[in-house]
Amino acid sequence: MMIPFYKMHGLGNDFVIVDERARRHGLSPARIAALADRHRGIGCDQFVVLR
């Protein structure tokens, strides 16, 4: 499944932002944790979902 996202950084922190206002992707807490993993996923400190 392809999920469009934005990755931003500032002051040593990484943020992944997913916009779910138009379409829900059904991201579970486990899936978000996998995406936030720096070794196996996108890698981030903060994961933001816009609803």
C-alpha positions as CSV (number, residue, x, y, z in Angstrom):
1,M,0.0,0.0,0.0
2,M,1.4,3.4,-1.0
3,I,0.7,6.2,1.5
4,P,1.7,9.7,0.5
5,F,3.6,11.5,3.2
6,Y,5.8,14.5,4.0
7,K,9.0,14.2,6.0
8,M,10.3,17.4,7.6
9,H,13.0,18.1,10.1
10,G,13.9,20.9,12.4
11,L,16.1,21.4,15.5
12,G,17.2,17.8,15.4
13,N,13.7,16.3,15.2
14,D,12.2,14.4,12.2
15,F,8.5,14.6,11.5
16,V,6.4,12.4,9.2
17,I,3.1,14.0,8.2
18,V,0.2,12.0,6.7
19,D,-2.9,13.8,5.4
20,E,-6.0,11.7,6.1
21,R,-8.5,14.5,5.6
22,A,-9.6,13.2,2.1
23,R,-8.8,9.5,2.5
24,R,-8.3,7.3,5.6
25,H,-5.4,4.9,5.3
26,G,-6.3,2.9,8.4
27,L,-2.9,3.3,10.1
28,S,-2.8,1.2,13.3
29,P,-0.4,2.0,16.2
30,A,1.7,-1.0,15.2
31,R,2.0,0.2,11.6
32,I,2.9,3.7,12.7
33,A,5.6,2.3,15.0
34,A,7.0,0.2,12.0
35,L,7.0,3.3,9.8
36,A,8.8,5.4,12.5
37,D,11.6,2.8,12.9
38,R,14.8,4.3,11.5
39,H,16.2,0.9,10.4
40,R,13.2,-0.6,8.7
41,G,10.8,2.2,8.0
42,I,10.8,5.9,7.1
43,G,12.3,6.9,10.4
44,C,11.0,9.7,12.6
45,D,10.7,11.2,16.1
46,Q,7.1,12.3,15.6
47,F,4.3,10.9,13.4
48,V,1.5,13.4,12.7
49,V,-1.8,12.4,11.1
50,L,-4.1,15.2,9.9
51,R,-7.8,14.3,10.2
